[in-house]
């Protein structure tokens, strides 16, 4: 199952171009909160809404297997992270979520343990667990001329990060998630055999392995980070499985008055098997762009910082039914403590 590719570019936007930034300067508790509101539009035949806050993101009834219709939305947006730096000054425990995940409609809570070494680099192991606000998809997205039923989508897994590898500017990240749906009924409304229906299953494993390099320019005022990633969506349904690659670059500028981060990426994915309903293979090319700016001096010496985030993306599939695109704008107020 696609991991909602319309807004995949938001990774890393809420912090910096580096996978793991500097540790807090003092031991003990620290963190940040970012509260805001957002809005945008989404075109997807697969995603339904955000649970609990009940934000509709999809069209309930479809009449054909063409490209999806546009759906506008408005949402509250919140990011919270709380960390504790141990007395050794090199080990950090964190619990929280990320505004970048919200831009992907992915409300995972990240529990992580990080340890920095003097020679080998910085290491972090993180557990992604489903948050209270889950994304819902359609139990059978192929049902025609009737209201489709919603079902919860759960994604849990692990993240491993190795930054400043052996004192260099290289960084390695690996993310593995298991995708489960409360009710996976893809194709149940159609005249398909059980084997053909199984080809449409969206449950399974999603893996992404990335290698990046950080260029530090102008004494830290400018950070540039190109990356390349391998993607494997090894799902139970072979017609929904994909694998391929992604290339991208992020840029961060730090000044006394503002901080600005931008990320752009391109991806190419190959489908594994022919679709029993639509025919053809689900090959797809993707593009994404995301940017965020923090204004540091608006309230003088206040720790509160207004910020604006914007993301836009598109996935163009050889099968029009799986096309998706969208954009999202968030205005927030952040504070570190």
C-alpha positions in Angstrom: 0.0 0.0 0.0 1.3 3.4 -0.8 2.2 5.4 2.3 0.1 8.4 1.1 2.7 9.7 -1.3 1.0 13.0 -1.9 2.9 14.6 0.9 6.0 12.4 1.5 8.4 15.3 1.2 7.8 16.6 4.7 10.4 14.4 6.2 13.0 16.3 8.3 11.4 19.7 7.8 10.6 20.3 11.4 14.2 20.1 12.7 17.2 20.5 10.4 18.9 19.1 7.3 20.8 16.7 9.5 19.3 13.4 10.7 20.4 14.0 14.3 21.1 17.6 15.4 23.2 18.7 18.4 22.2 17.4 21.8 20.7 19.9 24.4 23.3 22.0 26.1 22.2 21.0 29.6 21.2 17.7 31.2 17.7 17.0 32.3 14.4 17.7 30.6 13.8 19.7 27.4 11.5 19.7 24.4 9.3 21.7 22.1 5.7 22.2 21.3 4.2 23.5 18.0 0.5 24.4 17.8 -1.3 25.5 14.7 -4.0 25.1 12.1 -3.7 23.9 8.6 -5.7 23.5 5.4 -5.3 22.2 1.9 -6.6 19.8 -0.6 -6.1 16.1 -1.4 -6.9 13.9 -4.4 -6.8 10.2 -3.4 -9.0 7.2 -4.0 -7.5 5.3 -1.0 -7.5 7.7 2.1 -10.7 8.5 3.9 -10.2 10.7 7.0 -8.3 11.4 10.2 -9.9 9.5 13.0 -11.1 11.3 16.3 -10.9 14.8 14.9 -13.1 13.6 12.0 -11.5 15.4 9.1 -12.8 14.0 5.8 -10.1 13.6 3.2 -11.7 11.4 0.6 -14.9 11.0 -1.5 -17.2 8.4 0.0 -18.9 7.3 -3.2 -17.2 6.8 -6.6 -18.8 5.8 -9.9 -15.7 4.7 -11.9 -12.1 3.7 -11.6 -10.6 7.0 -12.9 -8.4 9.6 -11.3 -9.6 10.8 -7.8 -11.6 13.9 -7.2 -10.3 16.8 -5.2 -11.2 17.2 -1.5 -10.5 20.3 0.6 -9.9 20.1 4.3 -9.0 22.1 7.4 -7.2 20.5 10.4 -5.7 21.4 13.8 -1.9 20.6 13.8 0.2 19.9 16.8 3.7 18.6 17.4 5.1 17.8 20.9 8.4 16.3 21.9 9.8 15.8 25.4 13.4 14.7 25.9 15.7 13.8 28.9 19.5 14.1 28.6 21.3 11.8 31.0 24.2 13.0 33.2 26.8 11.6 30.8 25.8 14.3 28.4 25.7 11.8 25.5 22.5 9.8 26.0 19.1 11.2 25.2 15.6 9.7 25.7 12.7 11.2 23.7 9.0 10.8 23.4 6.9 12.8 20.9 5.6 13.3 17.4 6.6 15.5 14.6 4.8 18.1 12.5 6.5 16.5 9.5 4.5 13.3 10.1 1.3 15.3 10.3 2.0 16.6 6.8 1.9 13.0 5.7 -1.3 12.2 7.7 0.8 9.9 9.7 0.3 10.4 13.5 3.0 8.1 14.8 4.4 8.6 18.2 8.2 8.2 18.3 9.9 6.7 21.4 13.6 6.9 20.9 17.0 6.4 22.6 20.0 8.2 21.2 23.7 7.9 22.1 26.6 10.0 20.8 30.1 8.6 20.6 33.4 10.5 20.2 34.6 8.4 17.2 31.9 6.2 15.7 29.2 8.9 15.4 25.6 9.4 16.6 23.2 6.5 17.0 19.4 6.5 17.5 16.9 3.7 17.8 13.3 4.7 17.6 10.0 2.9 18.0 7.0 4.1 15.9 3.7 3.4 17.5 0.2 4.3 16.4 -1.0 7.5 18.1 -4.5 8.2 19.3 -5.2 10.1 16.0 -5.2 7.5 13.3 -5.6 7.7 9.6 -8.6 5.9 8.1 -8.8 4.4 4.6 -11.5 2.7 2.7 -12.1 -1.0 3.6 -13.0 -1.7 0.0 -11.8 1.2 -2.1 -13.1 -0.4 -5.3 -16.8 -0.4 -4.3 -18.9 1.5 -6.9 -22.1 3.6 -6.6 -22.4 3.0 -2.8 -20.9 4.7 0.2 -17.6 3.1 1.0 -16.9 2.0 4.6 -14.0 3.4 6.5 -11.4 1.4 8.4 -8.4 2.3 10.6 -4.9 2.0 9.2 -2.1 1.2 11.7 1.6 1.5 11.0 4.2 0.4 13.6 7.9 -0.2 13.3 11.4 0.8 13.9 13.8 3.6 12.8 17.6 3.3 13.0 19.8 6.3 12.4 23.6 6.5 12.2 24.7 10.1 11.8 28.3 11.5 11.5 29.5 8.0 10.5 33.1 7.6 11.8 33.4 11.3 12.2 32.3 12.1 8.6 29.3 14.0 7.3 27.6 10.8 6.0 24.4 9.6 7.6 22.4 6.4 7.3 18.7 5.9 8.1 16.6 2.8 7.9 12.8 2.7 8.6 10.7 -0.4 8.6 7.0 -0.5 9.3 4.3 -3.1 9.3 1.0 -1.9 7.8 -2.3 -3.3 9.2 -5.9 -2.5 8.5 -8.8 -3.3 10.8 -10.8 -4.5 7.8 -8.9 -5.2 4.6 -11.7 -5.9 2.1 -10.2 -4.8 -1.1 -12.1 -6.2 -4.1 -14.8 -7.9 -1.9 -17.5 -6.2 -3.9 -16.2 -7.4 -7.2 -16.4 -10.7 -9.1 -12.9 -11.8 -8.3 -11.5 -15.1 -7.1 -9.9 -15.2 -3.7 -6.5 -15.3 -5.3 -7.2 -12.2 -7.4 -8.7 -10.4 -4.4 -5.5 -11.3 -2.4 -3.4 -9.4 -5.1 -5.1 -6.2 -3.9 -4.2 -6.5 -0.2 -2.6 -3.3 1.2 -1.3 -4.9 4.4 2.4 -5.9 4.8 5.8 -4.3 5.3 7.2 -1.0 4.1 11.0 -0.4 4.2 13.0 2.7 3.4 16.9 2.9 3.5 18.6 6.3 3.0 22.1 7.6 2.7 22.8 11.3 2.9 25.7 13.7 3.2 25.6 17.1 4.9 27.5 20.0 3.5 28.1 22.7 6.1 28.6 26.1 4.5 29.2 29.6 5.8 30.0 28.5 9.4 26.6 26.7 9.8 24.5 29.4 8.2 23.8 27.2 5.2 23.3 23.4 5.3 22.8 21.4 2.1 22.0 17.7 2.3 21.5 15.5 -0.8 20.2 12.0 -0.3 19.4 8.8 -2.1 17.0 6.1 -0.8 15.9 2.6 -1.7 12.2 1.9 -1.1 10.5 -1.5 -0.8 6.8 -1.8 -0.2 6.6 -5.6 0.3 2.8 -5.9 0.7 0.6 -9.1 0.9 -1.0 -8.0 -2.4 1.6 -8.3 -5.2 -0.5 -5.9 -7.3 0.0 -3.3 -4.6 3.6 -3.9 -3.9 6.3 -1.6 -5.3 10.0 -1.0 -5.1 12.3 1.7 -6.4 14.4 4.6 -5.5 14.2 8.3 -4.3 16.7 11.1 -4.8 16.4 14.5 -3.1 18.1 17.5 -1.5 17.3 19.6 1.5 18.5 23.1 2.3 18.5 24.9 5.7 19.4 28.5 6.4 20.0 29.7 10.0 20.1 33.4 10.8 19.5 35.4 14.0 16.0 36.5 12.7 14.7 33.4 11.0 15.3 29.7 10.2 14.3 28.3 6.9 14.2 24.6 5.7 13.3 23.3 2.3 13.2 19.8 0.9 12.5 18.5 -2.7 12.6 14.9 -3.9 11.8 12.7 -6.9 10.9 9.0 -6.8 10.4 6.2 -9.2 8.6 3.0 -8.1 8.0 -0.2 -10.1 4.9 -2.4 -9.4 5.4 -6.1 -8.8 2.4 -7.7 -10.5 -0.5 -7.0 -12.9 -3.6 -5.6 -11.3 -6.5 -8.1 -11.6 -9.1 -5.3 -11.8 -7.5 -2.5 -13.7 -5.0 -4.4 -15.8 -1.4 -3.2 -16.1 1.2 -2.7 -13.4 1.2 0.0 -10.7 4.4 1.8 -11.7 4.5 5.4 -10.4 6.7 8.5 -10.5 6.5 10.9 -7.6 7.5 14.5 -6.9 7.4 16.4 -3.6 8.3 19.8 -2.2 8.1 21.0 1.4 9.3 24.2 3.1 9.1 25.7 6.6 10.1 29.0 8.0 10.5 30.1 11.7 10.5 33.8 12.7 12.7 34.1 15.7 12.4 37.8 16.7 8.7 38.6 16.2 8.1 38.7 20.0 11.5 40.0 20.9 13.2 37.9 23.5 10.1 35.6 23.8 10.7 31.9 23.3 7.6 31.6 21.1 8.3 31.5 17.4 5.6 31.9 14.7 6.1 29.5 11.8 4.6 28.6 8.4 4.9 25.2 6.7 3.9 24.3 3.1 4.0 20.9 1.3 2.9 19.9 -2.1 3.3 16.5 -3.8 2.1 14.2 -6.6 2.2 10.5 -7.4 1.5 9.7 -11.1 0.7 6.1 -11.5 0.4 4.1 -14.8 -3.0 3.2 -13.4 -5.1 6.4 -13.0 -7.1 5.1 -10.1 -3.9 5.2 -7.9 -3.0 8.7 -8.9 -2.7 11.1 -5.9 -1.8 14.7 -5.4 -2.3 17.4 -2.8 -1.0 20.4 -0.9 -1.1 21.6 2.7 -0.4 24.9 4.4 0.1 25.1 8.2 0.5 28.2 10.4 1.8 27.6 13.9 3.4 28.9 17.0 6.3 27.0 18.5 8.2 27.1 21.8 11.2 25.3 23.1 11.7 24.6 26.7 
